[in-house]
Amino acid sequence: MKTFVLDCSVTMAWVLTTQNDDYCREVLKSFEEWQAIVPGIWLYEVANILRLNEDRKKISRQESSDFYKRLRSLPITVVEKPELQSSELLLWMSKSHRMTPYDTAYLYLAMDRGYPLATRDQAMLREAKLAGVALFHP
């Protein structure tokens, strides 16, 4: 099975309909033939965005719960890189790419593994292009 790196901007568009677009829907459909990997920070980003949108009454607790069930059904693997060496590299990359270390984790994973990156984040798209990382095209 082919692999790509999935970022949170695409993931959350599947539950936050105001952010959903053709690209995000195509990425979701691609799981028929592809699998995704995500950095460990993805888990926290998903939870945080769901909580914020529940607090703002944009989604219900049930919708959050249903979304987690949907995510668990997809071939998504969380890749942890807890070594201090990786953290230092993320700091350096975040400075050179002018991105948060959180966003840099996705770029780093795509660069490290040589996989395309699925993102809607314009800054990440720009920096991925500069780093030679391909955009995922389902």
ABEGO torsion letter per residue (X at the ends): XBBBBBBAAAAAAAABAAABBAAAAAAAAAAAABBBBBBAAAAAAAAAAAAAAAAAGABBAAAAAAAAAAAAABBBBBBBBABAAAAAAAAAAAAAAGBBAAAAAAAAAAAAAGBBBBBABAAAAAAAAAAGBBBBBX
